[in-house]
Amino acid sequence: MTRRPKHVHLVGSIPLPSTKETFSRLATTLSGRLLRIPDGEPAKRGNFTFFQSAVFDDYPAILSRPPPTYDPTLEASKSFPRPIKLNPIMYDDFALDSYRQFCEARAQGIIPPGIRFQVSLPTIFSVIINRILPAYHAEVEPVYEVAMLSALRRIQDNIPAQDLAIQWDVAVEFAALELIGIGREMPARYPFANTPRPWFFPLKEGLVERIVKLANAVDHGVELGFHLCYGDAGHVHFIEPTDSAVLVEMANAISQGVKRDVNWIHMPVPKDRVDEAYYAPLKELQLRKETELFLGLVHGGDLEGTWKRIEMAEKVVEGFGVATECGMGRTAKGEFDSALEILAAVTAKS
């Protein structure tokens, strides 16, 4: 008999107009199933890192304007003022304002005690490779890294560790691994189809090194997790994974490299994958004892398929929570409502 997973994880974005509504809806519908709750990433944050282009507005010559494609003819002159000074990246401002609302919701009994406030942040790589022209990647990376780590520091200095969970969103890294590291061809219809070659080598080791550096900047006592992703632009992956092998390889490498506890790792499961081949590599997962695996196998409008995916996963991995494949910020209302209902239906209330 298929067992009901215990916990639900929410990747980050939610298609509701405000953080207040997000907290209320999630805490009510998923009562007894959540360990952490995000603010829903409303307004400009709903389309992942697109709004970060404004951080570089003083340097239009280096920007890759959306849609983020690479055209060598766009390479511009490097004659712009240095050092580069960025506009605020805003992740810390958003987090602190949402934490204030989190505390209000908790005081009103909407959010139960013990649930942490989850802040989802993009990796440096995800921002640089999609917002900046390739000629400037290496120069801009350390500048943006300072800004992100400064924002993280401010978040941690102003939110008590026992209330906070930080998630690093690892997405475009898998485009690089699949297209460059493995040499597959990305569908031309995908917005990131012309993702340029990264500015460092070797690829996998360089990606892991960068992810681990961000992870180790999260304070002890603050929960830490990772969202691994194959993209969700227009509900289309940048490439369909053959199986979960690359996800497992990266999860193991990150787990081995991070010098502190890793509390969770989230992996996507495509809707049409109810075959054993996709799940088989999960046997090779080498997560730490404190790390909870969340599988993004819940898809709106597909309760029957969700149970099948849970059943297939149970054959190769023991004990996991459930989630959607990616954030739901770009999801239509009916699909979102259905996904929440399915998340509740397939999990046990604690």
C-alpha positions in Angstrom: 0.0 0.0 0.0 1.3 3.5 -0.9 2.0 5.5 2.2 1.2 9.2 2.6 4.3 11.4 2.8 4.4 13.5 5.9 5.6 16.9 4.8 4.9 19.4 2.0 7.5 21.8 0.7 6.7 25.0 -1.2 9.4 26.1 -3.6 8.6 29.8 -3.4 6.4 31.7 -5.8 2.6 31.6 -5.4 0.0 33.1 -7.7 -1.6 35.3 -5.1 -1.5 39.1 -5.1 -0.1 39.6 -1.6 2.1 38.0 1.0 -0.7 38.2 3.5 -3.0 36.2 1.3 -0.2 33.7 0.7 0.4 33.1 4.3 -3.3 32.6 5.1 -4.1 30.3 2.1 -1.0 28.1 2.6 -1.3 27.8 6.3 -5.0 26.9 6.1 -5.0 24.5 3.2 -1.8 22.7 4.2 -2.3 22.8 8.0 -0.2 20.3 9.8 2.0 19.6 6.7 4.4 22.5 6.5 7.8 23.0 8.2 8.4 26.3 6.4 6.3 28.9 4.6 7.5 31.3 1.8 6.0 34.8 1.2 4.9 33.8 -2.4 7.3 36.2 -4.1 4.5 38.5 -5.4 4.7 41.3 -8.0 8.1 41.8 -9.7 9.6 38.6 -8.2 7.1 36.3 -9.9 9.3 35.8 -12.9 12.4 34.5 -11.1 15.4 36.8 -11.7 14.0 39.0 -14.5 13.6 42.0 -12.2 17.3 41.9 -11.4 18.1 43.6 -14.7 17.3 46.9 -12.9 20.3 46.3 -10.6 22.5 46.9 -13.6 20.6 49.8 -15.1 23.6 52.2 -14.8 25.5 49.9 -17.1 23.2 49.2 -20.1 26.2 48.1 -22.2 26.6 45.0 -20.2 22.9 43.9 -20.0 21.4 41.1 -21.9 17.8 42.4 -22.2 14.9 39.9 -21.9 14.3 37.5 -23.3 17.7 36.4 -22.1 19.3 35.2 -25.3 22.9 35.3 -26.5 23.7 37.1 -29.7 27.4 37.8 -30.3 26.5 40.9 -32.3 25.3 42.5 -29.1 28.7 42.5 -27.5 29.4 46.1 -26.6 32.4 48.3 -25.8 33.9 47.7 -22.4 34.4 51.5 -22.0 32.1 52.1 -19.0 32.9 53.5 -15.5 34.6 51.2 -13.0 34.4 50.0 -10.4 30.8 48.7 -11.1 28.4 49.9 -8.5 25.1 48.1 -8.5 21.6 49.3 -7.5 20.1 47.5 -4.5 19.2 43.9 -5.3 16.2 44.1 -3.0 16.1 40.5 -1.8 16.8 41.6 1.8 14.2 44.4 1.7 11.6 42.0 0.5 12.5 39.4 3.1 12.4 41.8 6.0 9.1 43.2 5.0 7.6 39.8 4.6 9.0 38.6 7.9 7.2 41.4 9.6 4.0 40.1 8.0 4.9 36.6 9.0 5.2 37.7 12.6 1.8 39.4 12.4 0.2 36.3 10.9 1.8 34.1 13.6 0.6 36.4 16.4 -3.0 36.2 14.9 -2.8 32.4 15.0 -2.8 32.1 11.2 0.7 30.6 11.1 1.3 28.0 13.9 4.3 28.2 16.2 7.3 26.2 14.9 6.9 27.0 11.2 9.9 28.9 9.8 9.8 31.8 7.4 11.4 30.6 4.1 13.5 33.0 2.0 14.3 31.7 -1.5 17.3 33.2 -3.2 18.8 32.6 -6.7 22.3 31.5 -7.2 24.8 34.1 -8.5 25.2 32.0 -11.7 21.5 32.1 -12.4 21.5 35.9 -12.4 24.7 36.5 -14.2 24.3 34.1 -17.1 20.8 35.4 -17.9 21.0 39.1 -17.2 24.6 39.9 -18.4 26.3 39.7 -21.8 28.9 37.0 -21.9 31.9 39.3 -22.3 31.2 40.7 -18.8 30.3 37.5 -16.8 33.7 37.1 -15.1 33.9 40.8 -14.2 30.4 41.1 -12.9 30.2 37.9 -10.9 32.3 38.9 -7.9 30.5 42.3 -7.7 27.1 40.7 -7.7 28.3 38.0 -5.2 29.2 40.7 -2.7 25.7 42.2 -3.1 24.0 38.9 -2.6 26.1 37.9 0.4 25.5 41.4 1.9 21.7 40.9 1.4 21.9 37.5 3.0 23.9 38.9 5.9 21.3 41.6 6.5 18.5 39.0 6.4 20.3 36.9 9.0 21.1 39.8 11.2 17.4 40.9 11.4 15.5 37.6 11.5 16.1 35.2 14.4 17.8 32.0 13.4 15.1 29.9 14.9 12.5 31.6 12.6 14.5 31.5 9.3 15.1 29.0 6.5 17.2 29.9 3.4 16.7 28.1 0.1 19.1 28.5 -2.8 17.4 28.1 -6.2 19.6 26.0 -8.5 18.1 26.1 -11.9 20.1 27.5 -14.8 23.0 25.3 -13.6 21.2 22.3 -15.0 20.8 24.0 -18.4 24.6 24.4 -18.5 25.2 20.8 -17.3 22.8 19.3 -19.8 23.7 21.4 -22.8 27.4 21.9 -22.3 28.5 19.3 -19.9 26.6 16.5 -21.6 26.2 18.1 -25.0 22.5 18.0 -25.5 20.5 20.4 -27.7 18.0 22.7 -26.1 14.6 23.2 -27.8 14.7 26.5 -29.7 11.3 27.5 -28.3 12.7 27.8 -24.8 13.6 31.4 -23.7 17.1 30.3 -22.5 17.8 28.4 -25.7 21.0 30.3 -26.4 22.4 30.1 -22.9 26.1 30.9 -23.4 29.0 28.9 -22.3 30.1 29.6 -18.7 33.2 31.6 -18.0 34.9 29.0 -15.9 36.2 25.4 -16.2 35.7 22.6 -15.3 32.0 23.1 -15.4 30.5 20.8 -12.8 33.2 21.5 -10.3 32.9 25.3 -10.8 29.1 25.2 -10.3 29.4 23.1 -7.2 32.1 25.4 -5.8 29.9 28.4 -6.3 26.8 26.7 -4.7 28.7 25.5 -1.7 30.2 29.0 -1.1 26.6 30.4 -0.9 25.5 27.5 1.3 28.3 28.0 3.8 27.4 31.7 4.2 24.1 30.6 5.8 24.5 30.7 9.6 24.3 27.7 11.8 20.9 27.5 13.4 19.3 28.9 10.2 17.8 26.1 8.1 19.3 25.5 4.7 17.9 23.9 1.6 18.1 23.7 -2.2 15.6 23.7 -5.0 17.0 21.9 -8.0 15.2 22.8 -11.2 14.9 22.1 -14.9 13.0 25.4 -15.6 9.4 26.4 -15.8 9.1 29.1 -18.5 5.7 28.6 -20.0 5.5 25.3 -18.1 8.3 24.0 -20.3 11.6 22.6 -19.1 14.7 23.9 -20.9 15.3 20.3 -21.6 13.5 17.1 -20.7 15.8 15.1 -18.3 16.5 11.6 -19.4 16.2 10.5 -15.7 17.1 11.9 -12.3 20.8 11.1 -12.6 22.2 14.6 -13.1 20.0 15.8 -10.1 21.4 13.0 -8.0 24.9 13.8 -9.0 24.6 17.4 -8.1 22.7 16.7 -4.9 25.5 14.4 -3.7 28.2 16.8 -4.7 26.5 19.7 -2.8 25.9 17.5 0.2 29.5 16.5 0.4 30.8 20.0 0.0 28.7 22.0 2.4 30.3 22.4 5.8 27.1 22.7 7.8 23.7 20.9 8.0 21.6 20.6 4.9 18.0 20.4 6.0 16.3 19.6 2.6 16.9 19.1 -1.1 14.0 19.4 -3.6 14.1 17.6 -7.0 11.6 17.9 -9.8 9.6 15.0 -11.3 8.1 15.6 -14.8 4.4 14.9 -15.1 4.7 12.2 -17.6 7.4 10.2 -15.7 5.7 7.2 -14.1 8.3 4.8 -15.5 11.0 3.2 -13.3 13.8 4.6 -15.4 13.4 8.2 -14.2 13.5 7.2 -10.5 16.2 4.5 -10.6 19.2 6.9 -10.1 17.6 8.0 -6.7 19.1 4.8 -5.3 22.5 6.5 -5.5 21.5 9.4 -3.4 24.0 10.0 -0.6 22.2 12.6 1.6 23.0 13.3 5.2 20.9 11.9 7.9 19.4 15.4 8.7 18.5 16.1 5.0 14.9 15.6 4.0 14.3 14.8 0.3 11.3 16.5 -1.3 10.1 15.2 -4.7 8.3 17.7 -6.9 5.9 15.1 -8.2 2.6 16.9 -7.5 1.0 18.3 -10.7 -2.3 20.2 -10.7 -5.3 18.3 -12.2 -3.5 15.0 -11.8 -4.3 13.3 -8.5 -4.2 9.8 -10.0 -0.8 10.5 -11.7 0.5 12.0 -8.4 -0.3 8.7 -6.6 1.5 6.8 -9.4 4.6 9.0 -9.1 4.6 8.5 -5.3 4.3 4.8 -5.8 7.2 4.7 -8.3 9.4 6.8 -6.0 8.8 4.6 -3.0 10.3 1.7 -4.9 13.7 3.3 -4.9 13.9 5.8 -2.0 12.6 5.5 1.5 11.0 8.5 3.2 10.4 11.7 1.3 8.1 14.7 1.3 6.2 16.1 -1.7 6.1 19.4 -3.6 5.3 20.8 -7.0 8.0 20.7 -9.6 8.7 24.4 -9.4 7.2 27.5 -7.9 3.6 28.1 -8.8 3.8 31.9 -9.4 3.1 31.5 -13.1 0.3 29.0 -12.6 -3.3 29.6 -13.6 -5.8 29.8 -10.7 -7.5 26.5 -11.4 -4.3 24.6 -11.7 -2.9 26.3 -8.5 -6.1 25.4 -6.5 -5.9 21.8 -7.7 -2.2 21.5 -6.8 -2.8 22.7 -3.3 -5.7 20.3 -2.9 -3.6 17.4 -4.2 -0.7 18.3 -1.9 -3.1 18.1 1.0 -4.8 15.0 -0.2 -1.6 12.8 -0.6 0.0 13.8 2.7 -0.6 12.9 6.3 -1.5 15.7 8.7 0.8 15.7 11.7 
